[in-house]
Amino acid sequence: MNTSSDARLLIGIDCGTTALKGVLCSADGREVARAQHPIPLLTPQPGWAEQNPAAVWEALCEVTRALTTRANAPIAALSIGAQAGSIIPADADGQPIYPMITFLDTRAAGIVKHWHENGWNEFVREHTGWSIQIGQPLTAIAWLRAHRPEVFHTARRFIEPHDDLVRRLTGRLVGTPSCAAQMPLIARQSGAWSLDVAARVGLTAEHLPPLAAAASPIGPALPLVAAELGLSPDTLIVTGGQDHACEALALGLLDPGGLMLSTGTAWVITGIADSADIAAIPPQMDLNAHVTPARWTISTYMGGFGAVVAWWLNATAPGDDAYARLDQALQSAICNADSPLFAPESQQRPASRFGGLRLSHTWEDMARAVVEGIAFETRRMIEALRAAQLPVHALHMLGGAARSPHWARILADVVGAPIRACDDPYLGARGAAILAGLGAGMYTTPAQAWPHFAPPFHQTLPDSAPTALYQARFARYCEMAETTGDNL
């Protein structure tokens, strides 16, 4: 379909953990407006991380109204990319009866430990493609069953943020495999609910919402809701997907070879697979339904590396200019064979530590070592992908680190692949806008749609000289990172 002749507009929503963002775009990808609204995170007890579903809905209303007031043409469709891994106990109609337990919640840590010790992780991974982890809805539901039985038995549905927002918009309860896979309750081969896994935590098919593929038309918004939000009576609501999958769509990551590196507080690496075969991916990666047909995303949380950097700077260079000082250090500190090494706290390592420190080393040397250590951890994941015979063509870097050309330079030289840095925080919303356009029939395929929405990026190619130096330093790093104790 020729989008240039379609004057209608699209709204893409990205429902994150701390804020809800939205974009208003034309069919050719031109951005008309963008808006965001914060979402409070509630911590009623240590380790608990909840949100009020009504506050999430209010954020969507505020953002949508801000966008529709800027519209200069009819709005064809709206779709939602949403945080996955958060769960809402609800009644039979989908009305919440308990706060949303987010993926940041750690109250079920004991259950996760018990399940791993009793071998249930292998069962879940085989069925769903996911390993059991703290913060998953599956473990949160098990916690409710054990510790809040009155909530568990009263709940008739367990839904996700995407499902709740769609229900409030349309009156229909609809989920999507792209989000639900992270519960993890989706059978990886069929894309349907895995009732074998659900039964292990006391759920039946009636507890779970109907599923529709990403970009499926659901219907118009309820008349009163449409009037309140400034939508027309025929604006179509379209199923969306997981926020990271929507970001991948906006970047054009539709086939194996391209990788996405999210560099916020948490560092997550995401690739694309063309089958649901978990034997074909590294064991530390999880399998998720993509928002495009016959494709899956494979991803892993590497560690809270953004938090590690914040800790280092707060401890050694407090002040508003700390990140500027770090950037200057990356530019000025010279890396050589005697430079110090740093292993950041990660999923496999309980504490950060330096190695090879000398009296001659400066703060700048240590600061560069912190960044290089994070780059080495990224390379370890890239090496696992290559060992699994998965292609690695380029690494698309998003988030805070993408704003620094020096981070990109170090990553390119350490990883040995091009780095394409994009610091647009609205990528997830732009990916959701593509899904809206697909659902409205404005595009025929994702491959046809995404070039209109492709964001600008800065590409950094690896330099052969430092790449050779990093080859030796990477070997030393791996040896140090796998050493236990403090005597490095």
C-alpha positions as CSV (number, residue, x, y, z in Angstrom):
1,M,0.0,0.0,0.0
2,N,1.2,3.5,-0.8
3,T,1.4,5.3,2.5
4,S,2.2,8.6,0.9
5,S,-1.4,9.1,-0.1
6,D,-2.8,8.2,3.3
7,A,-3.3,11.3,5.4
8,R,-4.5,9.5,8.5
9,L,-2.4,9.5,11.7
10,L,-1.2,6.8,14.1
11,I,-0.6,6.7,17.8
12,G,2.0,4.4,19.3
13,I,2.1,4.0,23.1
14,D,5.1,2.7,25.1
15,C,4.0,1.8,28.7
16,G,7.2,1.5,30.6
17,T,7.9,1.1,34.3
18,T,8.5,4.7,35.3
19,A,6.7,6.5,32.5
20,L,4.3,6.1,29.7
21,K,5.3,7.6,26.4
22,G,3.4,8.2,23.2
23,V,4.0,9.4,19.6
24,L,1.6,10.7,17.0
25,C,2.9,9.9,13.5
26,S,1.9,10.2,9.9
27,A,1.7,7.1,7.7
28,D,5.1,8.0,6.2
29,G,6.7,8.0,9.7
30,R,6.9,11.7,10.2
31,E,6.4,12.5,13.9
32,V,3.8,15.1,14.6
33,A,4.0,15.1,18.4
34,R,5.3,13.1,21.4
35,A,4.3,13.2,25.1
36,Q,5.0,11.3,28.3
37,H,3.6,11.0,31.8
38,P,5.2,9.5,34.9
39,I,3.9,6.3,36.5
40,P,4.6,6.0,40.3
41,L,6.3,2.9,41.6
42,L,5.0,1.7,44.9
43,T,7.2,-0.1,47.5
44,P,5.0,-1.0,50.4
45,Q,7.5,-3.5,51.8
46,P,11.2,-4.2,51.2
47,G,11.6,-6.1,47.9
48,W,8.1,-5.3,46.7
49,A,7.6,-3.2,43.6
50,E,4.0,-2.5,42.6
51,Q,2.0,-0.1,40.5
52,N,-1.6,1.0,40.6
53,P,-3.3,0.0,37.3
54,A,-5.5,3.0,37.6
55,A,-2.4,5.3,37.6
56,V,-1.2,3.5,34.5
57,W,-4.5,4.1,32.8
58,E,-4.5,7.8,33.9
59,A,-1.0,8.1,32.3
60,L,-2.3,6.7,29.0
61,C,-5.2,9.1,29.1
62,E,-3.0,12.1,29.7
63,V,-0.6,11.2,27.0
64,T,-3.3,10.3,24.5
65,R,-5.1,13.6,25.1
66,A,-1.8,15.5,24.7
67,L,-1.3,13.8,21.3
68,T,-4.9,14.1,20.0
69,T,-4.9,17.9,20.6
70,R,-2.0,18.1,18.2
71,A,-3.7,16.0,15.5
72,N,-4.3,17.7,12.1
73,A,-5.9,14.7,10.5
74,P,-8.0,11.7,11.5
75,I,-6.3,9.1,13.7
76,A,-6.6,5.7,12.1
77,A,-5.3,3.5,14.9
78,L,-3.6,3.2,18.3
79,S,-1.4,0.4,19.6
80,I,0.4,-0.3,22.8
81,G,3.9,-1.6,23.5
82,A,4.1,-2.4,27.2
83,Q,6.4,-3.6,29.9
84,A,6.2,-7.4,30.1
85,G,6.7,-9.4,33.2
86,S,4.2,-7.6,35.4
87,I,0.9,-9.1,36.5
88,I,-2.5,-7.9,37.6
89,P,-4.9,-10.2,39.5
90,A,-8.4,-9.3,38.2
91,D,-12.0,-10.4,38.4
92,A,-13.8,-12.2,35.5
93,D,-14.3,-9.0,33.6
94,G,-10.6,-8.0,33.9
95,Q,-11.2,-5.4,36.7
96,P,-8.1,-5.3,38.9
97,I,-8.6,-6.6,42.5
98,Y,-4.9,-6.1,43.6
99,P,-2.0,-3.9,42.7
100,M,0.1,-4.8,39.7
101,I,3.1,-6.8,40.8
102,T,5.9,-5.5,38.5
103,F,8.9,-7.4,37.1
104,L,11.1,-5.4,39.6
105,D,9.5,-7.2,42.5
106,T,11.6,-9.7,44.4
107,R,9.1,-11.1,47.0
108,A,9.1,-14.5,45.3
109,A,12.9,-15.1,45.5
110,G,12.4,-18.0,47.8
111,I,10.0,-19.7,45.4
112,V,12.5,-19.3,42.5
113,K,15.3,-20.8,44.6
114,H,13.0,-23.8,45.6
115,W,11.9,-24.4,42.0
116,H,15.5,-24.4,40.7
117,E,16.6,-26.8,43.5
118,N,13.7,-29.1,42.6
119,G,14.4,-29.2,38.8
120,W,11.3,-27.3,37.7
121,N,13.4,-24.8,35.7
122,E,14.1,-27.4,33.0
123,F,10.4,-28.2,32.6
124,V,9.5,-24.5,32.2
125,R,12.3,-23.8,29.8
126,E,11.5,-26.7,27.6
127,H,7.8,-25.7,27.4
128,T,8.2,-21.9,27.2
129,G,11.7,-21.1,26.2
130,W,12.3,-19.1,29.5
131,S,14.3,-20.0,32.5
132,I,12.6,-19.3,35.9
133,Q,13.7,-15.9,37.2
134,I,12.9,-13.5,40.0
135,G,10.3,-11.0,39.0
136,Q,8.3,-13.2,36.6
137,P,4.5,-13.3,36.8
138,L,4.6,-17.1,37.1
139,T,6.5,-16.8,40.4
140,A,4.4,-13.8,41.6
141,I,1.2,-15.9,41.0
142,A,2.8,-18.8,43.0
143,W,3.6,-16.3,45.8
144,L,0.0,-15.0,45.9
145,R,-1.2,-18.6,46.1
146,A,1.0,-19.3,49.0
147,H,0.9,-16.0,50.9
148,R,-2.3,-14.2,49.8
149,P,-4.7,-17.1,49.1
150,E,-7.7,-14.8,49.5
151,V,-6.4,-12.8,46.5
152,F,-5.4,-15.8,44.5
153,H,-8.8,-17.6,44.9
154,T,-10.8,-14.4,44.4
155,A,-9.0,-13.6,41.1
156,R,-10.6,-15.0,38.0
157,R,-8.1,-13.5,35.6
158,F,-4.4,-12.8,35.7
159,I,-3.6,-10.1,33.1
160,E,-0.7,-7.9,32.0
161,P,-0.5,-4.1,31.6
162,H,-1.2,-4.3,27.8
163,D,-4.3,-6.3,28.4
164,D,-5.7,-4.0,31.1
165,L,-5.2,-0.9,28.9
166,V,-6.8,-2.6,25.9
167,R,-9.7,-3.6,28.1
168,R,-10.2,0.0,29.4
169,L,-10.0,1.3,25.8
170,T,-12.3,-1.2,24.1
171,G,-14.2,-3.1,26.7
172,R,-12.5,-6.3,25.4
173,L,-9.9,-8.4,27.2
174,V,-7.2,-9.3,24.8
175,G,-3.6,-10.5,25.4
176,T,-0.7,-11.0,23.0
177,P,2.0,-13.7,22.9
178,S,4.7,-11.1,22.6
179,C,4.0,-9.9,26.2
180,A,2.6,-13.1,27.6
181,A,5.7,-15.2,26.7
182,Q,7.6,-13.4,29.4
183,M,5.1,-14.6,32.1
184,P,6.4,-17.3,31.1
185,L,3.2,-19.1,30.1
186,I,3.3,-19.3,26.3
187,A,4.1,-22.6,24.7
188,R,7.0,-21.7,22.5
189,Q,6.1,-24.0,19.6
190,S,2.3,-23.1,19.3
191,G,2.2,-19.6,20.6
192,A,-0.8,-20.5,22.7
193,W,-1.1,-20.7,26.5
194,S,0.9,-23.5,28.0
195,L,-1.7,-25.1,30.2
196,D,0.8,-27.6,31.5
197,V,2.9,-24.9,33.0
198,A,-0.2,-22.9,34.2
199,A,-1.5,-26.0,36.0
200,R,1.7,-26.1,38.1
201,V,0.6,-22.8,39.8
202,G,-3.1,-23.6,40.0
203,L,-4.2,-21.8,36.9
204,T,-6.7,-23.0,34.2
205,A,-7.5,-21.6,30.7
206,E,-10.2,-19.5,32.3
207,H,-7.7,-17.6,34.3
208,L,-5.9,-16.3,31.2
209,P,-7.2,-13.8,28.6
210,P,-7.8,-14.7,24.9
211,L,-4.7,-14.1,22.7
212,A,-4.3,-12.2,19.4
213,A,-1.2,-11.8,17.4
214,A,0.5,-8.4,17.4
215,A,-1.0,-5.9,14.9
216,S,-4.4,-7.6,15.1
217,P,-7.4,-5.2,14.9
218,I,-9.5,-5.4,18.1
219,G,-12.1,-2.7,17.5
220,P,-12.9,0.9,18.1
221,A,-12.6,2.6,21.5
222,L,-15.7,2.7,23.7
223,P,-17.7,5.8,22.7
224,L,-17.3,7.5,26.1
225,V,-13.5,6.7,26.2
226,A,-13.0,7.9,22.6
227,A,-14.8,11.2,23.5
228,E,-12.7,11.6,26.6
229,L,-9.4,11.0,24.8
230,G,-10.1,13.0,21.7
231,L,-10.2,9.9,19.4
232,S,-12.8,9.6,16.6
233,P,-15.5,6.9,16.9
234,D,-13.7,4.8,14.2
235,T,-10.2,5.0,15.6
236,L,-9.1,1.3,15.6
237,I,-7.4,-0.2,18.7
238,V,-4.7,-2.7,17.6
239,T,-2.9,-5.4,19.7
240,G,0.6,-4.3,20.5
241,G,3.5,-6.2,22.1
242,Q,6.4,-6.3,24.5
243,D,8.2,-3.0,24.7
244,H,11.7,-4.3,23.7
245,A,10.1,-6.2,20.7
246,C,8.5,-2.9,19.6
247,E,11.9,-1.2,19.9
248,A,13.4,-3.9,17.7
249,L,10.7,-3.4,15.1
250,A,11.4,0.3,15.0
251,L,15.1,-0.5,14.4
252,G,14.2,-2.9,11.6
253,L,15.5,-5.9,13.5
254,L,13.3,-8.5,11.6
255,D,15.9,-11.2,10.8
256,P,18.8,-12.9,12.5
257,G,22.1,-10.9,12.6
258,G,21.1,-7.6,14.1
259,L,21.3,-7.2,17.9
260,M,19.9,-4.6,20.2
261,L,21.8,-3.5,23.3
262,S,19.7,-1.6,25.9
263,T,21.9,0.4,28.2
264,G,19.7,1.7,31.0
265,T,20.0,0.8,34.6
266,A,19.8,-2.8,33.3
267,W,21.7,-3.9,30.3
268,V,19.8,-6.3,28.1
269,I,20.9,-7.8,24.8
270,T,18.3,-8.9,22.3
271,G,18.6,-10.8,19.0
272,I,16.3,-12.3,16.4
273,A,15.6,-16.0,15.8
274,D,13.8,-17.6,12.9
275,S,12.6,-20.6,14.9
276,A,11.5,-21.5,18.4
277,D,14.2,-24.1,18.8
278,I,15.8,-23.4,22.2
279,A,18.6,-25.8,21.4
280,A,19.8,-23.3,18.8
281,I,20.3,-20.4,21.2
282,P,22.8,-19.9,24.1
283,P,21.4,-21.5,27.4
284,Q,21.6,-18.1,29.1
285,M,19.2,-16.5,26.6
286,D,15.4,-16.6,26.8
287,L,13.0,-17.0,23.8
288,N,10.2,-14.6,23.3
289,A,7.5,-14.1,20.6
290,H,8.5,-11.2,18.3
291,V,5.8,-8.7,17.1
292,T,6.5,-9.8,13.5
293,P,5.2,-13.1,12.1
294,A,7.4,-16.2,12.2
295,R,10.1,-14.5,14.2
296,W,11.2,-14.7,17.9
297,T,13.4,-12.5,20.0
298,I,16.2,-14.0,22.1
299,S,17.4,-12.0,25.0
300,T,19.3,-12.0,28.3
301,Y,19.7,-9.6,31.2
302,M,23.4,-9.2,31.6
303,G,23.4,-7.1,34.7
304,G,22.6,-3.8,36.3
305,F,25.6,-2.1,34.6
306,G,24.0,1.3,34.5
307,A,23.7,1.0,38.3
308,V,27.3,-0.1,38.5
309,V,28.5,3.1,36.7
310,A,26.3,5.2,38.9
311,W,27.7,3.6,42.0
312,W,31.3,4.2,40.8
313,L,30.7,7.8,40.0
314,N,28.8,8.5,43.2
315,A,31.6,7.0,45.2
316,T,34.5,8.5,43.4
317,A,33.3,11.7,41.6
318,P,30.1,12.9,43.1
319,G,28.5,15.9,41.5
320,D,26.3,17.0,38.6
321,D,29.2,16.8,36.1
322,A,30.1,13.2,37.0
323,Y,29.1,11.7,33.6
324,A,30.8,14.5,31.8
325,R,34.0,13.7,33.7
326,L,33.5,10.0,32.8
327,D,33.2,10.9,29.1
328,Q,36.4,13.0,29.3
329,A,38.2,10.1,30.9
330,L,37.2,7.7,28.1
331,Q,38.6,10.2,25.7
332,S,41.9,10.9,27.5
333,A,42.9,7.7,29.2
334,I,45.2,5.5,27.1
335,C,44.5,1.8,27.1
336,N,47.6,-0.4,27.0
337,A,48.6,-3.9,28.1
338,D,49.2,-2.7,31.7
339,S,45.9,-0.9,32.2
340,P,43.7,-2.1,35.1
341,L,40.8,-4.4,34.6
342,F,37.4,-4.2,36.2
343,A,34.7,-7.0,36.5
344,P,31.3,-5.5,37.1
345,E,28.7,-7.1,39.4
346,S,26.4,-9.2,37.1
347,Q,24.0,-12.1,37.0
348,Q,27.0,-14.5,37.6
349,R,29.1,-12.3,39.9
350,P,27.9,-11.1,43.3
351,A,30.3,-8.1,43.6
352,S,32.3,-5.7,41.4
353,R,36.1,-5.7,41.6
354,F,39.3,-4.3,40.1
355,G,42.3,-6.3,39.0
356,G,45.9,-5.3,38.2
357,L,45.8,-1.9,40.0
358,R,49.1,-0.1,40.4
359,L,50.1,3.0,42.2
360,S,50.7,4.7,38.9
361,H,47.1,4.3,37.8
362,T,44.9,7.3,37.8
363,W,41.1,7.9,38.3
364,E,40.8,8.2,34.6
365,D,42.5,4.8,34.1
366,M,40.1,3.2,36.6
367,A,37.1,4.9,35.0
368,R,38.0,3.6,31.6
369,A,38.5,0.1,33.1
370,V,34.9,0.3,34.5
371,V,33.5,0.9,31.0
372,E,35.8,-1.7,29.4
373,G,34.7,-4.3,31.9
374,I,31.1,-3.7,30.9
375,A,32.2,-4.0,27.2
376,F,34.0,-7.3,28.0
377,E,30.8,-8.6,29.6
378,T,28.9,-7.7,26.4
379,R,31.6,-9.5,24.3
380,R,31.1,-12.6,26.4
381,M,27.5,-12.7,25.4
382,I,28.4,-12.0,21.7
383,E,30.9,-14.9,21.9
384,A,28.1,-17.2,23.2
385,L,25.9,-16.2,20.2
386,R,28.8,-16.8,17.8
387,A,29.5,-20.2,19.4
388,A,25.8,-21.1,18.8
389,Q,26.4,-20.3,15.1
390,L,24.1,-17.3,15.2
391,P,25.1,-14.3,13.0
392,V,26.3,-11.0,14.5
393,H,26.2,-8.3,11.9
394,A,25.9,-5.1,14.0
395,L,24.9,-4.0,17.6
396,H,22.3,-1.4,17.9
397,M,22.9,0.5,21.1
398,L,20.0,2.3,22.9
399,G,19.8,4.2,26.2
400,G,22.2,6.4,28.2
401,A,25.4,5.0,26.9
402,A,24.3,5.6,23.3
403,R,24.8,9.3,23.9
404,S,28.5,9.0,24.2
405,P,30.7,8.3,21.1
406,H,33.4,7.1,23.4
407,W,31.3,4.3,24.8
408,A,30.4,3.3,21.2
409,R,34.1,3.4,20.3
410,I,35.1,1.1,23.1
411,L,32.3,-1.3,22.5
412,A,33.0,-1.5,18.7
413,D,36.7,-2.3,19.4
414,V,36.0,-4.8,22.1
415,V,33.2,-6.6,20.4
416,G,34.7,-6.4,16.9
417,A,31.4,-5.4,15.2
418,P,29.8,-2.1,14.1
419,I,27.9,-0.2,16.8
420,R,24.9,1.8,15.7
421,A,24.0,4.2,18.5
422,C,20.5,5.6,18.8
423,D,19.4,7.5,21.9
424,D,15.8,8.2,21.0
425,P,13.8,7.2,24.1
426,Y,10.6,6.9,22.1
427,L,11.6,3.9,19.9
428,G,9.2,1.6,21.7
429,A,6.3,4.0,20.9
430,R,7.4,4.3,17.3
431,G,7.4,0.5,17.0
432,A,3.9,0.4,18.5
433,A,2.8,3.0,15.8
434,I,4.0,0.6,13.1
435,L,1.8,-2.1,14.6
436,A,-1.1,0.4,14.6
437,G,-0.5,1.0,10.9
438,L,-0.3,-2.7,10.1
439,G,-3.6,-3.3,12.0
440,A,-5.3,-0.5,10.1
441,G,-4.1,-1.9,6.8
442,M,-1.9,1.1,6.0
443,Y,1.1,-1.3,5.4
444,T,1.1,-4.9,4.2
445,T,4.2,-6.2,6.0
446,P,6.6,-5.0,8.8
447,A,9.4,-4.9,6.2
448,Q,7.4,-2.4,4.2
449,A,6.5,-0.3,7.2
450,W,9.7,0.1,9.3
451,P,11.8,2.1,6.8
452,H,9.4,5.0,7.2
453,F,10.0,5.0,11.0
454,A,13.7,4.2,11.0
455,P,15.5,6.5,13.5
456,P,18.8,8.2,12.8
457,F,21.8,6.6,14.3
458,H,25.6,7.1,14.5
459,Q,27.7,4.2,13.3
460,T,31.1,3.3,14.8
461,L,33.2,0.7,13.0
462,P,35.8,-1.4,14.9
463,D,39.4,-0.2,14.6
464,S,41.9,-3.0,13.9
465,A,44.7,-1.8,16.1
466,P,42.8,-1.5,19.5
467,T,40.8,-4.6,18.6
468,A,44.0,-6.6,18.5
469,L,45.0,-5.1,21.9
470,Y,41.5,-5.9,23.3
471,Q,41.9,-9.5,22.1
472,A,44.6,-10.1,24.7
473,R,43.0,-8.0,27.4
474,F,39.7,-9.9,26.9
475,A,41.5,-13.2,27.6
476,R,43.0,-11.7,30.8
477,Y,39.6,-10.3,31.7
478,C,37.9,-13.8,31.4
479,E,40.6,-15.3,33.6
480,M,40.1,-12.6,36.2
481,A,36.3,-12.6,36.0
482,E,36.2,-16.4,36.7
483,T,38.6,-16.2,39.6
484,T,37.0,-16.3,43.1
485,G,38.2,-14.4,46.1
486,D,39.8,-11.0,46.5
487,N,43.4,-11.9,45.6
488,L,43.4,-10.8,41.9
